[in-house]
Amino acid sequence: MRDEIDLREALAPSRFVDSDHPDVRDFTGSVVRGVQDRRERIGLLFAAVRDQAQVRPLQRYRRTR
């Protein structure tokens, strides 16, 4: 049996994820613009982050706002 996931909590900004940052919102919006199917949107976002997002694991992160 799968536990239900609260998507609002999973997608909310946190210490390590700036999901509300304008740059993040612009990036994700441009990736899924015009796509209505939820699974397709997820796939597009996964591929875009995998292929385009810059990850710097050794950088010290902190919220800018």
N, C-alpha and C positions, 0 to 999 in steps of 0.2 A: 504494500500500500504506500502510495506517495504522499508525502506531506505537502500541503498547499503552501505555496510561496507567496508572500505579500510582495508584489512587484514594486509597490511604492517604496517599501523599505529597501529592497534589493537595488533599486535604481537611484536612491537618494544620495545626495552628496555625503561624503565621509572624509575621514582624515587623509585617505590616500586616493580618493576619486573625486575630481571636481566636475561632476556630471552637470552642474548648473552653470559652469563657466561659459561665457559667450562663445569662445573658440570651440569648445567641445560641442555645444548645441549647434553651431553653424556647420561643423564637420559632419555630425550625425544627420542633421537635417538635409544636407546636400547629398548624402549617400542614399537616403530612403525616400527622397522627394518623389511623389507621385505613385509610390508603391503602397498598395493597401493590404496585401496578404501578409499576415503576421510572420509566418515562417520564412517567407522570402525576405522580409525586412531584417529578421534575425541573421539570416545567412549573409546578406549584403553587409551588415554591420560587422559581423565576425570577420569576413574577408577584408574589409577596409581597415579595420584595426590591425589585423595580422600583417597586412601588406604595407600600410601607410603610416601607422602611428609610430612616433619616435619613443622608444623606451630607453630610459637611462637608469638601470637598476642600481647603480652606485651613487647616483645623485641624491642628495638629501632633499626630501620633499617637504613643502609646507604650503598651506593655502595662501593665496595671494590677496584674498579679500577677508 
